[in-house]
Amino acid sequence: MNFLKKIGAVVLKIVGIETGLMPLISQAIPAKDAAVVSTVTDKLDQGLGVIATAEQMFTAAGLEKSGGQKLSAATPFIAGLIQQTDTLAGKKPKDEAAFQKGCTDLTSALADIMNSFGE
């Protein structure tokens, strides 16, 4: 199974788990909190999508890039997702270096999660 098929299988597993669990979770929590859970799930899905897209982008271009180069390519998109959250929308980090480090660490963690489903 090539890498792109593996990514597709992982995404299907994640979507399948989410689809199966969300109705159960939604019934167990208040409506206003369910909206927050839905938003968090959506941002997580988008973040995992960024990781898959970064990998696919280099593969489609026939480029062999190191993990660090892929991390550098994906991190700005993860930073954008973070800044779109309700909590941080319209705000600027007081410590840009700490923000960038956090976004890089989060991007790396998401890549680790995606890779943990691979062979």
N, C-alpha and C positions, 0 to 999 in steps of 0.2 A: 504494500500500500504506500503510495507516494505521500509526501508531506501535505499537499493540499487536500487530499482525501482525508488524511488524519485530522486536519484542522476542521474540515466539514463535519466529520464524525463527532468531534469534541463539541462543536457548536450545537449540533443536534442533541447531544446528551444534555448539555446545559439548558437548552431551551425546553427539552422534554422534562427535566427535573423542575424547572421553574414553572412550566405550564401545569404540571401535576400538583405542585405544592402551593402555588399562589392561591387557588380557591380555598384550600384548607387554612392557610395563614390568614387570609382576608376575613374569614369567619371568626377567627379567634381574637382579632384585635379591633379596637374602635375604628370607625370610618376615617377619622382625621389621621390616625396613625397608619392606616392602610395606604393612604396617599403617599406618605413618606416612604413606606416600604416599597411601593411601586416605583417611586422616583429613584430610590437607591438601586433597586434592581435594574432599572433602565440604564442608569449611569454605569453600573458594573458591566452590563451587557455591551454598552458602547465602548468601555475600556478594553474589554476582551476582544472586541471587534477591531480596535486600533492595533492591538498586538498581532492579530491574524493578518490584517491588511498590510502592516509593515513587512511581515514575512513574505506575503504573496507579492508585494510590490517588487521586492528585490529578486524573487524567484522568477517572476514574469519578465523582468528586464534581463534575465540571464546573468545577474550579478551575484558573486559570492561575497557576502559581507560578513564581518565578524559580529558577534553578539553585541559588542559595544557600539558598533556603527548602527545596528538596528535599534538599539536602545536610544541612541541619540536622535534617530529619525522619529521614533514613536513618542518620546517624552513631551514635546511641545503639544501634541494632540491630547495627551492625558492632562497636561496642565490646563488646556482649554476646557476640558470636561469639568475639572475641579472648579474652575472659575465660573462655570455656568450653574453651579449648584445654588439653590436658594440662599444658603447661608453665606456664600462668598460673592454672589453676583454683584458687580459694580464696585467691589472693594479691591484695593491694591495691597499686596503684601508689604508689611513694614520691613521685613528682612527678606529681600529677593533671593539671596543665596540659600537661605534655609528653605524657602519655598521651592526653588529649583531642585535642591537636594531631596526634599520630600517627594516631589513629582517624579524624579529619577528613581528613587527607591520604590515608589508605588508602581511605576512602569515595570521595573525589574521584577517586582513581586507578581504582577499580573502575568509577565512572561514565564516566570517559574511555574505558576499555576497551570498555564496552558501547556508548558513542556511536560508537566507531571502526568498529563494524559497521553503523551506520546510514548513511543517505544524506545 
